[in-house]
Amino acid sequence: MGTNYSDSERYYQAQKKVEEIKKFYQHLTVYLLCNPIVIVVNLMTSPGYLYFWYSLLGWGIPIVLHGLKAFDCFPFFNKEWEQQKIKEIIDKEKVSQKQIWK
């Protein structure tokens, strides 16, 4: 089932994609700027206990997931899954509407 989009719809989708990628890069930039500060503070205040790993991993995992989603590399919940779910919900809605009118 091919989807036939108009030029304006394709432009809107591309614009949304660019915005999503831009948000990922902003997120990554904040991560790369903040974590060195956390590392320095950790090493200066309590070098015996390295707690900066919590920040690196706790924030790093969402960064990776955000990147996978932004660049359409997510192994699940991708565009095909979305289209399938939309179709499934619309079909259920049609069935329930038919049952109401019987």
N, C-alpha and C positions, 0 to 999 in steps of 0.2 A: 504494500500500500504506500505509494509515494505521496508526499505532501507537496502541494503546489502553492508556494508563497508568492505574494506580490513583492515588488521591489521595496516598498515601504516596510512590509513585514520583515523581510530579510535584513534591511537596514536596522530596524528596531532590535532584532535578535542579535545582530553583530554588535550593536551599541551596548546591549546588556552584557554580552560576553566580554567586551573590552573593559567595562566597568568592574566586572567580577575579577578579571586579571589584575586590574589596577589596585583593587582592594587587597588582593593577595600580596602584591609587591609592597604595599603600605604596611601590611601586617608583618611581613618578613623584615622590612627595614626597622620597625620598632623592636622586633625580636633581636636583630643584630646590634642595635644600639644599646638596648637595655641590659642584655645578659653580660656583656663585658663589665658593666658597672657592678652588677650583682657579684660577679667573680672577684673583682678587685676588693669590694667591701668584705666579702667572705674571707679572702686571704689576709686582709689587713686586721680584721677584728677577731676572727677565730680560725686560724689556719689548721688547728687540730681537728676541726669538724667541717668537712666540705659539704655544705648544704646547697651550694650553687647547682649541683646535679639535679635537684628537685625542680629548679626553675628551667634548666635546659631541657629536661625530659618532659616536664609537665606542660611546658609551653611549646616544645618542639614537636610533639606528637600532633597537636592541633594544627600547627603550621604545615606539616606534611599532608594532613588530610585536606586542609584548605587548598594547598597546591594541586593535589590530585583532582579535586573538584573543579578548580579554576581552569585546569588544562584538559579536562575531560578524560582523565586517566583513572577515574574512580571505578573500581571493579564492580560496584553495585550502585543502585540508585542513579543510573545514568539516564540519558535522554530516551533510550528505547524503553526502559522500565517506566519512566514517567508517562510516555505515550500509551503504553499498555495499561497502566493504572487509570489514566483518564478515560480510555475506551471502556474499561471494565466498569467504572463508576457511572458513565453515561448509559451503558447498557442496563445496569441495575436500576437506574432512575427510570428508564423507558419501561422496564418490566413493572416497576411499582406503579407508574402512572397508568398503565394498561389495567392493572388489577383494581385500581381505584374506580375507573370508569366502567367496570363490568357490572 
